């Protein structure tokens, strides 16, 4: 599977309801071995309920972000969330189908995870 096959795909819950679009992914690097970098493993999808547009890296911090760009991107991606790859049942052409209800993990670290303090 190629990353380009996931980006922009519609994400549907197990009941077929649209919950957003894949706008980014998260990988975990495996341990290096014998002079080679460790392999990357896909661990999560970043899903935006409102836009297929990229974050352009603006979700990763606040260092020297032009407000004129960061604010509209933040608004377009409000309530974006992280969906663990384990929740994915299958990937179809232009659609990612979840097999279970995903946990509510907000992308914005300032937003509390429901049910936790």
Beta strands, then each sheet from edge to edge (+ up, - down):
strand 1: 10-12
strand 2: 18-29
strand 3: 40-48
strand 4: 81-84
strand 5: 88-92
strand 6: 95-98
strand 7: 105-106
sheet 1: 5+ 6- 1- 2+ 3- 4+ 7-
end
